[in-house]
Amino acid sequence: AAPMRWAWVAAALIISNLATGYVVKKNSRPKIDPYSDMAHAMSDLSISDGRSVAIIGDSITRRAKFPEQICGLRVVNMGIAGARASAFIQYAEEMRDRALHTKLVVIALGSNDRDHDEFVASMTMMLHRLPQTSLALATTFRKDAEINQTIRALSDRDGATIIDMTGSGIRTDDGKHPSDDEQYRLWTLFMTQEIERILGC
């Protein structure tokens, strides 16, 4: 009787663990696949055939709910959560190699970059590998003096328009991300209005 009882206990534990695993997996946030996201972004750029605005960024860009079009141009969100500038060098090369032209490329990076020299080198490589297009570089909204000074210097050197997010008034709790959904909405609205200003519509 004892072996039978232990067999039932073992079976119950296995079933319980499987059920718990199923519930955790079902309720967990879906995994972000940057490779798949970038494949979709490249496809969108190809379809738009130059009639697009590409916005390169990190989790803030990824989470932004941009309108489908700005100034009649398709908006292609190329945000990758947690990304540093170095992550986009390969995608800049792919855009150039596939001749994926856009009306404007907006780059909103720097929040995850802590090594200043690496940030400069990565941004320089990315900017030089992008297809020939109009550029806009956005400062971080958290007023990181060193990073923002570097972004402005890169903008001057490469003839890009600056989007000064330090004047957006966005609040943050962790020093990196907008503090809540309303602040994300304001970030997106500010960015959209700046893109409209640059495009002149």
Steps between C-alpha positions, in 0.01 A plus 500: 500500500788734585662485153161566341443800727841648411429444132181704532688775688768512231238515226317780680823701534580460131151611398518796740837611364380471140188702579705768679741520208212539256341782701831685539576467129149606401504809721858605436580781260572385146869483418638773280682368195710786363600297193137442407411862578782626279400262220151654509651850507718426196195361320304817581783717369511297180125526447494875562766553231647819642170639627574434866645631825720249684533553875797318654505472879482293814210391724350850506470502121387136498213578736396822325166491319581716201235580241510278191604800294669835564475759222365229270805280562485151647645482853732204554577434867851354532519498879669215686455476877828534687698579185821698493617683189725209400195277445394700193824494302400176328154633418644821356720285277201291395302812413789622284568163336131456415467864392215556746460875474287715726399862502638540852685289756452603862747359755397506866776313683731556795290402802665157522851608403731555795842487332548836330773392258306189397189712442687742276664218302174307459298805397770602253505155340122485482463847351762428233336171405147632454377571146523864396199667661389787720592441864370618835665419832299522821658580833392302806221665696672430834755780455809280497749777432784287358285280276291793376809708429636209295173465309504871416863478386420202277204690359717800412768280344264291286259775399206355693212694651489491880186404690547644848305270731631682808229758441221244489425509873476119519512365855695189599519287814801284410705764320460323166136436404189719507331444835160376378275453197412870490869596490559249218210661315655843547840372382338357186303820436811717541699278265219497243471879505877536459495266198217708351710812556799346326292379205323833477137390514 
